[in-house]
Amino acid sequence: MKIDLIHYSAPPVVGGVESVIAHHAKLMAGAGHAVRILAGRGESFDARIPILHLPLVNSRHPDILATKQELDRGRVPEQFEKLRDQLLSEIKGMTSETDILIAHNVCSLNKNLPLTAALYELYQSNASLHMILWHHDLAWTTPRYRLELHPGYPWDLLRCDWPGTTQVVVSALRQQEITGLFGVPAERVVVVPNGVDLPGFLKLESQTVALISRLDLLNAEPLLLLPVRVTPRKNIELALRTLAALQTSYPLARLVVSGPLGPHNPANVHYFNELCTLREELGLIGSVFFLAEISPDYLPDAVIADFFHLSDALILPSREEGFGIPILEAGLAGLPIFCADIPPLRELAGEYGVYFDPDAEPEAVAVEIEDVFSSSPVYPMRVKVRTQYTWGRVYSEHIAPLLAPWRKLG
């Protein structure tokens, strides 16, 4: 499908809407659509996404600024129609083969009313072009714009429904505002939240991103990390049994064991096989992941660090340790620490760790974990963001369904 996005400016111009447009465009291109951005300013940021420059789309164009000064005083200047018609001609020519035109903010703000009016004319004259009006901000409901708005055309274009278009807002508040402004039912206005670029924000390695996708770790609630080599003294079986007990209350709980098999003892292979058997017996296939099964080579330190930033807690049930570096790494990453009550670990974690006997009943350890998560204001927010607000999830659950009804057949 051929999709055009239009806004006053595009990246690298810095702005919230510009950032959103960039993410939308990349997601749509990744889904196989032919995507372009129509903007007054901006430069190419992705080889798949052309930037088409229309100088008059720029809200800072001298002619647009001069026109806005008159409009803000309640006067429609003579050049308004000329600018509108020129914009209409340019946009109409560029979108002659476009299936969907997505207008971000330009039909709800008064930054460039000739552009708004041009899009309204295009909307009325081209029935084959579907328009999605994406509202981040609303001039008519924002006090700071009130003195710049006046009854009649063209200001009223910002506060009336355009039947046949798809009206999109970014929050429930905006939905409430626009339904009151337009006098339409809530079902007429679709809420599509913005998202976060989780790999970019956490600066994840490409190998980490691939592992997250392969193991579906973003849906873990919670994700526990056990960053140790697979060797008997690490007491990994207690972590598996604890996870099984934890799944009574948290059925989506997951455990990642990030280390390889211990390199110095052939018996470690036998221990690993025992752990795999235990995993199956406990019904934890798909819940416990040994990264050594996926990547037999040592994972880079950067990848291991990524898992500290992604996970919700550290679990370290070791029977013996000389030191306990994961305790320090968990501290830097801000993770709750659940660890065996042995001197080296207690020395490091002190009053900040939650301790259990290496021979504790798994159910008792699970209760300690549940108590921390149930009282944490941090954990549920982390889960909410990674399960609902990553750009990938926003696209699949909200944006893709908006595009599907207009997919051309054949």
Buried (B, 14 or more C-beta within 10 A) or exposed (E): BBBBBBBBBBBEBEBEBBBBBBBBBBBBBEBEBBBBBBBBBBEEBBEBBEBBBBBBBBBEBEBBEEBBEBBBEEEBBEBBEEBBBBBBEBBBEBBEEBBBBBBBBBBBBBBBBBBBBBBBBBBEEBEEBBBBBBBBBBBBBEEEBEEBBBEEEBBEBBBEBBEEBBBBBBBEEBBBBBBEBBEBEEEBBBBBBBBBBBBEEBEBBEBBBBBBEEBEBBEBBBBBBBBBBBBBBBBBBBBBBBBBBBBEEBEBBBBBBBBBBBEEEEEBEEBBEEBBEBBEEBEBEEBBBBBBEEBEEEBEEEBBBBBBBBBBBBBBBBEEBEEBEBBEBBBEBEBBBBBBBBEBBBEBBEEEBBBBEBEBBBEEBBBBBBEBBEEBEEBBEBBEBBBEBBBBBBBEEBBBEBBEEBEEEE
